Amino acid sequence: MSVTDVIWSVLALAALLLVGLALRAERRRFAARGKAGAWLGVRLASLPIGLAAAAAVWLPTRAVGGPEALAAFYLLMFSLGPLVYFGLHWLAGRMATPALSGGESAAIGGSGLLLVIFPALLASMAAPWVYQLGQGAQQAQRSLAAETPLAHRILDRRRFLLPDIGEVLTEHWQAPPGVKVERIEWELGGQYLQTGDSTGSILCRDGEDFHVFRLAAAPAPRWRMYWRDMAGSTHRSDWTSAPPGSTPQAMPLAPAWMPDGFTFPVRIPRDFVTVERRWATGKVLQSNAMDGQALPAPTDTCLPSPYRNRDAESVVTSVGIRMWLGGAKRMGLASFSRPTE
C-alpha cells in the first residue's frame, strides 16, 4: 500500500467517524421526542429513496440523448430530483410510527444529503494536499534508497536509419524476476526528471522492462532508476547509455506489414507513431496511433507489437515516426507506406 493510500484510508476513517457522530446526535434529538423508531425507519429508507431520485433524473436524461441531454440533466436535477427525494421522505415519515411531521422528514432528508455531499467536497479540497504529502513521503523514501548496480540486463542494442530523421539507437532493458520499478529518471540540464510515462519521452515501458529509442547524434543519456527487489527493499541505480560505437552497423528501419496492421523490429514509444487510415468511401484520416483505441495498462507505454487496426472498415495505408531533431530545431518525420499489391 502506498503512502497516498494510507493517507486516504485515515481520512476515510475520520469521515466515517464524523458521520457516525452526526447520526448519533440526530438520533438523540428524535429520541428526546419519543420518535427514535420513526427516525430509524426513515433514515434506513434514505438509501432506496436516494436511488429512486437518481433514477428519476438519469432515466429521462438517457432517453433524451444528444446535446440536449446535459440541459435535461440539470433541469431534472433541480426539479424532479428534489421533488422525488423529499416527497418520498415525507411519505416515509407519514407512514412511520409515530408519524413524523413534514419538517422532521425534510430535516432527515436534508441531513442525509449533507452527509454525502460534505465529505465529497472535503475530499476534493484535500486531494492536492494528499498528493503533495504522498509525493513528499515517496521522495523521502527514495532519498534513503541504497545505491546499487542496475539489476536490469541491458541487451539488444541496435542501430537503425530512418528517412528524414537519421540514425537512431535502441536498447532493451530486461528486468530480472521479482524486480518492481517505481520510478525512472532522465538527466536533463543537470536535473533528473521522471520519464517513461510522458509524451515525447525516448523511453517506453513494457511491464518492468524498458525500451530506449533515441537519436544517435544526441549525447548519451544518463539514467536513474528506483526499484524494489523481491524482499521489498528500495534501491537506486545510476548509469549512462552506451555510445553508438558499441552497437552493430546501422540498418534501415521499416515496418513489416500485415493485413490488419504492422510491426516494427523494436518497441517504440507510442506517442512517436502516427498512422494513416483509408476507407472504401475514400475517406482518409491521419492520427496518433492510439487515438480512438483503448490504451494499454499504465505500465505499457510502448506501441503495441504487433499493431493491429481495430477499425475493420479501414486499412492502415501508412505509418510515421516523429522525433524532435534538436540540432535542426524541427520535427523529423519518417514515413512508410503500405506496398501496393
N, C-alpha and C positions, 0 to 999 in steps of 0.2 A: 504494500500500500504506500502510495506516495505521500509526501508531506501535505500537499494540497488536499488529498483525500482525507487525511487526518483532521485538517482544519475544518473542512466541510462537515465531517462527522460530528465534531464537537459543537459546531454551530447548529446542526440539525437537532442534536440532543437538547441544546439550550432552548431552541424554538419549541420543541415538544414539551419541555418543562413549563415554559411560559404559557403555552396553550392549555396545558393541564391545570395550571393555577387559575387561569381566566375562567375555565369551565367550572372549576370548584367554587369560585367566588359567585358565579352566576347561579349555580345550583343553590347556594346558601340563601341568596336573595329570594328565590322562589320557595325554598323550604320554609322561610320565615312567614310566608303567606299560606302555608299548607298546600302548596302546589308542586312539590318536588316530583311526584309521579307524573304529573301532566307535563312538566318541563322535560323530563327524561324522554317521554314519548315523542314530543315534538322535536327534540334535539336529535333523536335517532332517525326521525323521518327526514331530517335536513338533507342527508346524502341522496336518497332517491328523489327528493324534491329538486335538488340541485341538478341531478342528471336529467330530470324532466324539463327543467327550464333551459338547459343547454340544448336538448333535442328540439325544443320549440324554436330556438334560434338557428341551429345548424341545419335541420332538415329543410325548411323553406329556402334557406340560402343556397343549399346544394341544388335544389330544384330550379332556382333562377339561373345559375351558371353565367358564364361570360363576364365582361367587365362590370355588369350591374350587380354581381354577387357581393362585392365589397360594400357597396352602398346599402344593399338589402341587409347585410350582416349588421352594420352599425345601426340601422333603423330598428331592426328587431331586438338588438341587444339593449336598447334604451326604451323599448316599448313593450313588446310581447314578453320578452325575457323576464323583466322585473314583475310584470303582471302575473305571470305563471308562478314565479318563485314566491312572491309574498302572498298571492292568493291561496296557494296550496298550504303555506304555513298558517294562514288564517283558518282554513278548513280543518287542518290537523289540530289546531288549538281548540276549535269549537267541538271537535269530536273527543277531545281528551276529557279525563275525569280527575278533578273538576275541570270545567271548561275554562279556557284562557280568554282574556279579552283580546280584541284586535291589536291593541297597543303592545300587549305582552307577547303575542305571536310575532308581531313585526320586530320586536326587540330581539327575540331569539333568532329570527331570520337574518337581521342585520348584523348581529354579533357573529353569526356563522360566516357571513361574507368577510367580515374583518379578520377572522381567524385564518382565512385563506389568503386574502389579498395582502395583509400587513406583512406576514413572513416572506411572501414572494417579493414585495418591494424591498424589504431589508436585504434579502439575498442578492437582488440586483445591485443595490448600493454597495454591498460588501464584496462583490465579485472582484473589482480591481484591487482591493486591499488584500484579499485572499491570494490573488495571483502574484502580487508583489512579495507577500510573505513566503509563498511557495518557492518563487524564484530565488529569493534570498537564502532560504534554507538549503536549496539544491546547490547554490553557489558555495555555501559554507561546507557542504559535504564534499564538493569537488575539490575545494582547496586542501582538504585533508587526504585526497587520494594519493596512494603510493605511486611514484614514478616507476614504470615497468616497461620492458621492451614490448613492442607490439605483438599481441597474440595472433593476429590475423596473418595468414600466409599471403604475401603479395606475389601473384602469379599471372601468367598470360599477359605479359607486357607486349604490346603490338604497336606498329606504326602504320598509318593509312594516309592516303592522299585524297583530298576532297576538292572537287571543282569549285573555284571562286573563294575557297577558304584556305587551302594549302594543306600542310602536313599536320596531322593530329596524333596524339599519343593516347593509348588506352591502357588501363590496368584493372585487374580484378583482385579485390581483397577478400580472401576466403576465410570465414570465421571458423575456429575450431568448435567442437561440441561444447555446449554449456555457457558460451560467452554471450552476454547481452550488452549491446552497445546502447549507452544512454545519451551520448552527445558526440558529435564530430565537428571540429572547428577547422577553419582555413585561415591562415595568416594573411591579412591584407593591411597594408600601411602600418605594420608594426603591431596590429591588434589581431587577436584571434576571435573570429566571428563564426557563429553557428552556420553550418551549411548542410547540404544534402537533402533539405526539405523545402527549398525555396526556388522561385523562378530564376533562371539564369545560372544556377549552380553547375559547375563542371563535374559534380559528384552526384550520383544517384544511388539509392538504397534498394537492395533486394533482400528483405528479411534482415539478417545480421551480416550479410555480405554487402560490399560496396563496389561500384564501378566508376572509374575516372574516365572522362572524355575531354581532353584539353588540347589547346594549341601547342604544337612543338616549339614555336618561336617564343612563347611566353616563358618567363622564369619558372623554374621548377617549384611547385607549391610546397609550403610547409604545412603539416597537419598536426592536429592534436585530437586524440580520441580518449573519451572517458568510457570505461566499460566495467562490467562486473563479471567475476569468474563464477564457477559453479557453486562456490561457498557463499556468494553474495558480497564479497569484498570488492571495493571500488578501486580501480587502477587508472592511471593516466599514462598515455604513450605519445611521445613526440617524435616525428621523423619528417624527412624531406623526400619527395618523389625522385625517382632515378632520372638522370639526364637522357636525352634522346639517343646518345651513342650506345647505351646499354641494351637497346632493343633491336630486333631484326630490321632488315631493309623494308622501307615503306612500300605498301601495295595499295592499289586503288580500292576504295571502299564503295560498295554498291549493294543494293538490296537484292535478295532472292525473291522473285515474285511468285505468288500463289494465286489461285482463282479468287480467293476472298481476302487477300491481303498481301503481306510481305514479311520478310525477316532480315535483320542485319546480322553480320557475324559477331558483333559485340553489343552489349547493352548500352543504351544511350539515354541520357535524361529526357523524359517525355516532353518537357517544355521546349526542347530544342527542335522538335519534329512537327512539321506541318504536312497535311495530306490534301490532295485534290480528288473530289468525287464527281462522277458524272452519272446522270440518269438517262434512261432511254428517251425521255422527253426533250433532251438537250440541255437540261439544267446542269450547271457546273457550280460547285461550291468548294472554296478553299478555306481551311480552318486548322486550328491546332489539332493534333492527332487525337486527343482525348475529349474534344468538345462533343457534347451530346451523348457521351458514353459514361457508364458508371466508373468512377475512379477506383483503382485497386486499394488495398489496405494502406494506412499511413506509413507502414514500413516498406512500401514498394513505390518508389518514385521514378523508376526506370520505365521506358517504353516497353509495353508487353512484347514478349518474344515467344512465338510469332505474333505479329499484329494482325488482327482479323477485323474486317469491316463488319459492323453489326447491322448495317442497313442493307438488307438483302436486295433492295431495288436499285442500288447504285453500285458502281465499280470504282475502286481506288485506281486512278489513272496515273498519279504521280505522287512522289513523296519528296520533301525537302528537309534539309538540316540547316538550322540557323545558328550562327555563332557570332559574337561580337569580336571584331578584329581591332584590338586596341591600337596597334601601330597605324592602321589605315583610318581609324576613327569612323568606322562604318560597320553595318551588319553584313556579314557574309552569308550567302545562301547557296548551298549545293543542292541541285535539283536532279531527280532521277525519274524518268518516265517509263511507264509500263511498255514493254516491247509490243509492237503491233503483230498480230498473228497473220 
